[in-house]
Amino acid sequence: MKHGRQYLAELVGTAALLCAVIGSGIMAETLADGNVAIALMANTLATVFALYVLIETLGPLSGAHFNPAVSLVMAYRQDLPRDLLLGYVIAQLIGAALGAWLAHAMFDLEIFQWSHKARTGAGQWLAEAVATAGLLFVILRSPAGKASSLVACYIGAAYWFTASTSFANPAAVWGRMMSDTFAGIRPIDAPAFIAAELVGAVVGLILHRVLRSEPTPNQSPND
């Protein structure tokens, strides 16, 4: 397949990210002895470190989106060839499921399961829109070579300042609804989260455009 390496990078990266999110949630909940704040801190740190490493290592291959909302915006901006968009999204969704199942296998849990953790309400939907808008804004505004650290730092902060703990990623919702663990979300709550994330992605793109500088002679108008 002509673009197989890019699709594989997105699949592996999304799988590793979801494995880190879910696996660290399982470990944190086990060791925190009921202290949710400590569990969330451990979950946050593992996610931040994994995200930084994955963007640094896989970014040169695929752009390290690991997120359908990011891929949609990049395709709209023509930073990602539009004929690759469907392949990216499919790879991300497959990767998210594989990451959840891998985390379960490592902790000797039932591999295939559905979450029963309720995450719903206007506050959480707004939080997901805010989290995703901020993520896209950070990605689009990051100076060259700085995206990995800035994105990781933003997600780490958004875990704590958003009511939803910042999924900010439809693929993450997809993978986490298959895990009845600390990081899970009920399937019935997933569509509203995804809708809020897509709205947030559009807001982030608009905000970037409003605040962008005038292009220089050597700069694309999309930058």
Secondary structure, 3 states (H helix, E strand, C coil): CCCHHHHHHHHHHHHHHHHHHHHHHHHHHHHCCCCHHHHHHHHHHHHHHHHHHHHHHHHHHHCCCCCHHHHHHHHHCCCCCHHHHHHHHHHHHHHHHHHHHHHHHHCCCCCCCCCCCCCCCHHHHHHHHHHHHHHHHHHHHCCCCCHHHHHHHHHHHHHHHCCCCCCCCHHHHHHHCCCCCCCCCCHHHHHHHHHHHHHHHHHHHHHHHHHCCCCCCCCCCCC
